Amino acid sequence: MGLFDRLGDRLRDLKDDYDIRKVEEAAILEEEHKLIRDYNLKRTGQIGRYLVDDRPRHQR
């Protein structure tokens, strides 16, 4: 039984590492998409919802 317990533990560790990596990659992709969107807004001069300043336009 000891061998199967160790294999089960190893598989759980691998799955946990895989799950953590997928979450990290998703976060990186999300940030990358935000940066691309912000760059495109600056390049075209359009106002978008991703700009940091959330005050109404008449108060800026």
N, C-alpha and C positions, 0 to 999 in steps of 0.2 A: 504493500500500500504506500510506502514511503516514496517510491518512484513516481507513482501517479499523483500524489499530493504535490510533489515538487514540480511536475509537469503542469499541473493545474495552476499552481502559483505563478509559474513562468508565463503561461498563456494569459492569465489575468494581468500580469505586469505589462506584457506586450500590448494587450488591448487598451489598458489605461494609457500607456505611452502614445498609442495610435490616436486615441480620443483626444488627448491633450494637444497633440500635433495638429489635428484637424481643426480644433477650436482656434489655435494660434494662427493657422493659415487663413482661416475665415476672417479673423480680426485684421490681419495684414491686408488681405484683399479689399476689405471694406474701407480701410484707411487709404489704400491706393486709389480706389474709385473716388473717394472724397477729394483727394488731391488733384486728380485728373479733372474732376468736375469744377473745382475751384479755379484751376488753371484756365480751363475753357471759358469760364465766366469772366475772368480778368482779361483774357485775350480778346474776347468779343465785346467787352464793356457792358455786358448785361448784368442786371441785378438779379441775384438768385437767393434762394432760401437758405443757402449754406454759408452766407456771410456771417461773421461773428457779431457784428453790431446789429442788435435786434430792436433798437429804438425806432419809433416811427420816423419816416423820412423828413417830416417837417421839424423835428427836434434835433436833427443832425447838424 
